[in-house]
Amino acid sequence: MVRGEAGPRSARSGSQPERLEETMRGRLGRECVYVPSCRFGLFVALRHWCPPGGRVLMSPVNDDVVFFVVLAAGLRPVQAPLNPFDGTVDVDAVPEGTWGSLSAVLTTNLYGNPDPAPRLRARCDALGIPLLEDAAHAIGSEVGGRPVGAWGEASVFSLSKHADAQAGGFLSLADPGLAEAVRATCDELLAPSRSASELAYALRPYAEAAVRGLGLRRAARATLGLLGLTERDGIRMPLRPEALARAAGAAPDLAAYDPWVRVDLHAYRGEPGPLRLRLRRVGRGLERLDEVLRSCRDGTELLLSTRWARPGEGSRVQPLFRVPLLVADRDAAMAALARRGIVVGYLYDPPLDDYAGEEFTDPSPAPGAARWFARHALPVDPLRAGEAVEVLERSGARPAEPPKRPTRPGTPAGGAGAGP
């Protein structure tokens, strides 16, 4: 693998990454290894805990980059049935035969809504397989009295979300004795920093600010494209199935899948540059993380009190990264919010099994709930909750009609479980 000229441990020289790890260790109560991105940490975790050719249960309403990381690790994605109201894994709807075929379970904790980690932990223990947690959206969420990310053999966190660092993440480990081996694997996979990457990182906040306002959206999007920071015409990136099938011959291999894994973040495996711009911003983001989480919790509480919130909400309010309101006409609602300068992102439509097809993944046994959620979820930034509620009220946005009761696998077809 490619390494920097300064040696494989150059990314950890000095005390800055160690201080960041110590901060996160204090929050989570587990050993933490700093990584250049959440997707990079996830690849390392999958390679460490899963045998090549293994099968991994995951959510179909998920970032396509995560899907390609699973493929890059030489694994077969198996799409799980979901709760239609919050996108969490529906444990009871997973067929018994599927449980017995798995090598691991990967949670998503979509938008910060925790997957049922205690039940998934029990299932994994009974099967003798690892539970891996993707906590990219859930750095402040809890489930079963513990932080999200404290249930699995490993968990990955992103600092591009709540911490707004636009770089960096952590790979958390249940067994601290594995830390040095995991660090060595990370160092082998790191790519040396490039001047263009540092320039892109420095310019990204300004380009994104232009996207959000000043009527420069088209020019700013073009700038982001030139910097390698956006490569999508729609919600999903182009699948390119023929090229993807060829890449499978090299798996497990991160480089073979780089054209898909790097999308929107070309420096996902890069060492920090000589100016340590990324590490400095990560440090500032972690310093104000608690303040951000308090504001996110307040905004989440407001949004969950609206008529577009999922029904039956009564559990503890989490500091969600985005609050998935359920609206009848999402495109119209997004357009209304955009006129106010509120850009809606983090959409995952269509679900991964519809996007990729059976050649690359096992489809969900009950796809209708995921399709309904992916079609109607409007992920609203809780930090702009008041503005968003005002816009949606004035636009006349209607709540989505709840889906029919899902059918469980093995029961007669019909309802949301059967899906369109």
N, C-alpha and C positions, 0 to 999 in steps of 0.2 A: 504494500500500500504506500501511497505518497506520504512523505514526511517532510517537515521543514528542515532546513539546513542546520538549525540550532539544536536538533536532536528531538527525540520523541517526547520528552517531558518539557519542551520549551513553553507550551501553553500553560504550564503550571508553575513556571519559575516565578519567584517572588511570592508575596503573601496575599495578593489580592484575591485569586480564586479560592484560596484556603479560607479567607475571611467570609467570602460569600457562602461557602459550604457550611461554615460554622453557624452563620445566621440561619440558614435553612434547616440545619440539624436541630437548632433550638426550637424552631417552629413545629417540626414534624416529630421530633423524638427518635429519628432514625439516621443512619449514616447516609450522607448525600455527596454525590460527585457532580461537580460542575461540568456541563456539556455545552457545546456551542448552539444547540437547538434541541427542542423537544423531539423532533423526528429522528435526529441523530441518536439521542439517548434511547429511544424506542427500538431502533435497529439493534443497538448493542444489547439491550435486554432480551429481545427475541432470539438473537443468535446465541446468547449465553444459556437461556433456559429451554429452548425448543429445538428438537432434533430436526434436521433438514427433511422436508417432506411432511412435517407434522401439520395438523389441522388446528386452526385457532378460531374460536368463537368470538365474533365481534359485532358491533352495531352497523347496520346498513345505512343509518343516517349519521354520516361521519365524513370528515375531510377525505377527499380522494388521495391526498398525499399519504395519509395513514395506511390506506389500502395498498398503495404501492410499496410502502416500507415493509409491510407484511410479505408481499410477493418477493421483494428484494432479499428478505431473510430466508428465502427458499421454502415458504410455508403456504398452505392453502387456506384462504379466508373462508370462514363458514358464517353466513349472515344469520343473526339472531332475530327472533320476533321481539317486538317492542310494545311498550305501553304507548297508546296513541296520544296521550295527553302531555307527556313530558319527554318522550324519546328514550326512556330507560329500558334496560333489558327486562323482558317478561320471562322470568325464570320458569314459571309453570308451563309456558307454551313451548319450551324447548323439548323436542321429542327425546325419550329415554335413549333411543338408538344413537342420537347425535351426541349425547353426553359421553357415551362409551367410546366414541371415535376420536375424541379431542386430545390434543397435546397441551393445550393451554386455553385460558379464557382471558380476553383483553377487554377491559371496561372502557367506556368513553366519557361518562359523567358530562353529558352534553350540556353546554352552556353553564355548567356548574351544578346541574341537578344530579345528585349522586345516584349511581347505579346501586342496586341492592347488594353491596359488598359483603355483608355478613352471610347472606344466603349463598352467594357465589363462592365465598371462602369455604363454607361448609361443603358445598358440592365438590370443589377442587380438592379439598382434603380427603373426601371419600374416594375420589378417583385417583389420587396421588399425582395430580398435575398442578402446574403453577398458575396462580392468579397474578396477572400483570395489570396495572392501573394506569390508564392515560388520564392524568389530572391536569391537562393543559388549560382547561376552562375552570378548574375547581380548586385553585390554590387556597381558598378560604372556606371551602365547604366541609361539612361533617356528615357522617353517617354512622349509626350505631354507637354514638358516643366517642368516636375517634375521627381524626381528620381523614378526608379522602386522601389516599396515597399511603395510608398506614396499615392497609389490609393485605396487600399482595407481597409476593416475593420481591417484586420490584415495582416502582412507579416512576412516571416521568412527569415533569412539570415544565411549563413554558413561562418565560419571563417577558414574552411579547404581548401578553394579555393584561391581567390586572396590573402588573408592574410596568407596562408600557415601555419596556426596554428595547423592543424590536430586535432582540437577539438574546441568546442564552437560555439555559434551562438547567434542570437538575435531574439526575438519575438517583432515586432513593432506593436503598437496599435494606431488607429485613435482617440480613446477616452481615454485620459489619466486617466479618472476616473476609468477605469477597471484594472489599473496596479496592485493594491494590491490583487484583487481577482485572477488575472492571476498568480501572484507570489505565492499565497497560493496554487493554483492548481499545479503549477510546484513543489513546495516543497513537496506536498503529493506524487508525482510520482517519485521523485528522489530516487535512490538507493545508499547506502553507498559506498564510495570508497574502492577498494580492492588493496592489494599490487601487485597482478598479473597484474591488470589493469594499475597501475602506471608504472610497469616494461615494459609492452607492449608499453605504450606511450613513455617512454624514449628510447626504442630500435627502434621504428618504423622508424625514419629518417635514421638510419644507415642501417637497412634492406632494405629500399626502395632505398637508394643510391647504395647498392650492386645489386639490381635488374636492375638499370639503367646502370651499367657498370661492368668492371672487369671480365666479363665472368662468374659471379657467379649467374646467373639468377635462375637456378634450385634450388640451395641451399638456396638462399634468399627467393624464393617463399615458400619453405618448412618451413623456419623460420617464415615467416609471417603467415603461416597457424597455426603453433604451438602457436603463440601469439594471434590467433583469429582475425587476420587482413585481411584475405582473405579466402573466402569459395566458390569460383566459379571455375568451370572447363572451363566455357565458358563465354559469355557476360552476360547472364541471370543466376540467381541462380536457382537451382532445384525448381519447383513449389510445388511438393509433394501434389497433389490435395486432396487426402483422408484426410491427416492431416489438410490441410487448411479448408476443409469442416467441420471437427470437431471443429476447432477453432472458426468458425462462431457462434457456439452455445453459446459462452461466450461473444461475442462482445456486446457492446463496452468494450474492455479490452486489455490493452497494453501487459500484461503478457502472455495472450493466444497466441499472435502473435509474441512474443519475438524471436522465432527461425528464423523468416524471417526479422523482423525489425532490429535485431542486426547485420546482416551480414555485414562484413567488418568494423564494429565499435561496439564492444561489450560494450564499455563504453558510449554509446549514451545517457544513462539516469543517469550517475554516478555523484555524488558530486565530486568537486575538492579534490584531495588528500591532505594530511597534508603538503606536500612540495609545493603545489600550482604550480606544473610544468606547467599544462595546462594554468592557468591564466597568468603566466609570459610570456609564448610563445604567447598567444593571445594578450597581451599588446604590445609586440614587433612587432607583425604582423600589428596591427592597426597603430602603429607609422610610419611604412614605407609604408602604404597602398597607399598613393597618388603617391609616386614614382613608385610603382608597376603598378598602373593604367595608369600612363603616358607611361610606357614602353609597357604595353598591348595595348594601343591605337596606338602607333607607329607600333607595330607588326601587329595589325589588319589591319591597313591601307595598309601595304605592301602586306599582304595575299589577301586582297580584290581587289588588283590591278592585280592579276594573272588571267590566263585563266581558272582556276578551281573554281573561286569565283562565287557565285550565280549571275544570270543575273539581269540587271536592278538596280544594287546597285548605289544609289546616295544620300542616306540619310546621316545624321550625323554619323561619325564613332564612335562607342562605344568601350570602353575598354573591349573587349570580353575576357571571361575566356578561351574559345577555339573558333577557327574560323572553321566552318564547310565547308571545301572545298568539292566540288562535283566531284568525280572521277569515271571513268568507272569500274576500277578493284581495289576496296579498299584493298583487301587482298594483292595484289602485291605492292601497294603503302605503306601499313603498313610494309611489309617485307623490303622494300628498306629503309624506315625510321629507322627501328629497327637496320639495319646493321650500321647505323650512331649513334646508341645509343639514338634515339628519340622514346620513347615508346608512342604509341597512346592508350589512354584510353577514358573513358566516352562515350562508344558506347552503344546504346539502340536499339538493333536489335535482335529479331523482335519486332514490336510494341506490346503494352501491350494486345490489344484485341486478337492478334494472339497467344501470349504467354500464356494468362490465359484462354481464351475461354469464351463462353457465360454463363457458370455456375457462374463465378465470376465477370463479367463486362458486361455492355452494349457495343457492338461493335460500332465503328465509322460508320456513314451512308455513308461515302466516304473514304474507307481505303486505296485506291491506293496511294494517295499522301504521307501518312505516311510511307507506305512500300517503296516507291521509295526513300524518304529522308533517312530512316533508313538504306537502303542498300548501298547508295552512299556517305553518309556524312563521311568525314574524319576529325575528330576534331583535329586541329593542335594548339599547344601551341603558342600563339603569341610571347612569350618571346624567342622562338627559330625559329622565322619566316624566317630569312635569311638562316639558315641551311636547313630548311625544303624545301624552294623553290629550293635551289640548288639540293637537293637530288631528288625531284620530277622531275625537268627538266632533270637531267642526267638519271633517270630511264625510261624516256619516258612516264610518266603517262598521260593518256588522260582524258580530261573532260568528265563527264557523259553526255550522250545525254538527253536534257531536256524532261520531260514527256509530253505526249499529254495534251491538255487543259482539266482540270478536269470537269466532269459533276456535276451539282448540284443535290441534292436529288430531286427525282421526275421527272428528265429528262431521256431520253433513256440512257441505259448503254453504256459505252465505255470510252476510255481515262484513264487518271491517276485516276480519281475519282472512276472508277469501280474497278480498281486494279486487279492484278493477283490472 
